[in-house]
Amino acid sequence: ALIKTFADQAVIAIQNAKMFRETNEALASQTASAGILRVMSRSLTDVRPVFEAIVANAVKLLVCDSAFVMRRDGNTFSAVAAATPEGPLEGLPARLPIDPQLNFPSRVILEQRMLHLPDWSAVELPDFERAVSEKFGIQAALYLPMLRDGECVGLLSFANGQAGAFTDKEIALAESFRDQALIAIENV
């Protein structure tokens, strides 16, 4: 009976720890969303501060090595906000042509659907991604298109230096960041 009581207490402790972790994750997500909404309310004519808040929160909550917001402009796209866990990235590359043979973001823009690549060593990398992988050590990525009125106006990109899939929970959180970026675009 005593052993059964200890076993029951262990199960309760494990369940409590799981609920505590899930509660903390939900609180962190809600806090990030509230922060982004505050920035959004102050930036009614400029989406850049909202994008910067999104990538800063994304690297923390998704525990990824980098996050980018990229905007489409005709037949080109460019990164307009980026962050790593160390902070914002400056000197983002200039406009790149939308060409699915040249880079993964182009594929997402044209196909208008998510691209999840958990292991870059398992796929043929276009020259652009090969250079990115070599320079920044990227081994996995998730790309989410930003669709507005049936058109892809940009995308969010999340990358890791180690191969591994983003979980369903992480993808759902990434989608919420994408939705916030779209709301900011719509507001402006």
Backbone hydrogen bonds, N-H to C=O, Kabsch-Sander energy under -0.5 kcal/mol:
donor,donor_aa,acceptor,acceptor_aa,energy
5,T,1,A,-2.2
6,F,2,L,-2.3
7,A,3,I,-2.6
8,D,4,K,-2.6
9,Q,5,T,-2.3
10,A,6,F,-2.3
11,V,7,A,-2.3
12,I,8,D,-2.2
13,A,9,Q,-2.5
14,I,10,A,-2.4
15,Q,11,V,-2.5
16,N,12,I,-2.6
17,A,13,A,-2.3
18,K,14,I,-2.3
19,M,15,Q,-2.6
20,F,16,N,-2.5
21,R,17,A,-2.4
22,E,18,K,-2.6
23,T,19,M,-2.4
24,N,20,F,-2.3
25,E,21,R,-2.4
26,A,22,E,-2.4
27,L,23,T,-2.4
28,A,24,N,-2.4
29,S,25,E,-2.2
30,Q,26,A,-2.6
31,T,27,L,-2.6
32,A,28,A,-2.3
33,S,29,S,-2.5
34,A,30,Q,-2.5
35,G,31,T,-2.2
36,I,32,A,-2.5
37,L,33,S,-2.6
38,R,34,A,-2.1
39,V,35,G,-2.1
40,M,36,I,-2.7
41,S,37,L,-2.3
42,R,38,R,-1.2
43,S,39,V,-1.1
51,F,47,V,-2.6
52,E,48,R,-2.6
53,A,49,P,-2.0
54,I,50,V,-2.4
55,V,51,F,-2.5
56,A,52,E,-2.0
57,N,53,A,-2.2
58,A,54,I,-2.6
59,V,55,V,-2.0
60,K,56,A,-0.8
61,L,57,N,-2.8
62,L,58,A,-2.7
64,C,59,V,-0.6
65,D,159,A,-1.8
66,S,159,A,-1.4
67,A,83,A,-2.0
68,F,157,S,-2.6
69,V,81,A,-2.7
70,M,68,F,-0.5
70,M,155,L,-3.1
71,R,78,S,-2.7
72,R,153,V,-2.5
73,D,76,T,-3.2
76,T,73,D,-1.4
77,F,96,L,-2.2
78,S,71,R,-2.0
79,A,93,P,-0.5
80,V,69,V,-3.0
81,A,69,V,-1.3
83,A,67,A,-2.1
84,T,87,G,-2.7
87,G,84,T,-1.6
89,L,82,A,-2.5
96,L,77,F,-3.2
98,I,75,N,-2.8
99,D,97,P,-1.1
102,L,99,D,-2.1
103,N,99,D,-1.3
107,R,103,N,-1.0
108,V,104,F,-1.9
109,I,105,P,-2.6
110,L,106,S,-2.6
111,E,107,R,-2.8
112,Q,108,V,-1.9
113,R,108,V,-0.6
115,L,143,Y,-2.2
117,L,115,L,-0.6
117,L,141,A,-3.0
120,W,139,Q,-3.2
122,A,119,D,-1.8
123,V,120,W,-1.1
125,L,123,V,-0.6
128,F,102,L,-1.1
130,R,126,P,-2.5
131,A,127,D,-2.4
132,V,128,F,-2.2
133,S,129,E,-3.1
134,E,130,R,-2.3
135,K,131,A,-2.6
136,F,132,V,-3.1
137,G,133,S,-1.8
138,I,132,V,-0.6
139,Q,160,N,-3.2
140,A,160,N,-1.6
141,A,117,L,-2.4
142,L,158,F,-2.5
143,Y,115,L,-2.8
144,L,156,L,-3.0
146,M,154,G,-3.2
147,L,145,P,-0.7
148,R,151,E,-3.1
151,E,148,R,-1.5
153,V,146,M,-2.8
153,V,151,E,-0.8
154,G,146,M,-0.8
155,L,70,M,-2.4
156,L,144,L,-2.5
157,S,68,F,-2.4
158,F,142,L,-2.6
159,A,66,S,-2.4
160,N,140,A,-2.4
164,G,118,P,-3.1
171,I,167,T,-2.7
172,A,168,D,-2.3
173,L,169,K,-2.0
174,A,170,E,-2.7
175,E,171,I,-2.5
176,S,172,A,-1.6
177,F,173,L,-1.8
178,R,174,A,-2.3
179,D,175,E,-2.5
180,Q,176,S,-2.0
181,A,177,F,-2.1
182,L,178,R,-2.2
183,I,179,D,-2.1
184,A,180,Q,-2.1
185,I,181,A,-2.1
186,E,182,L,-2.6
187,N,183,I,-2.6
188,V,184,A,-1.8
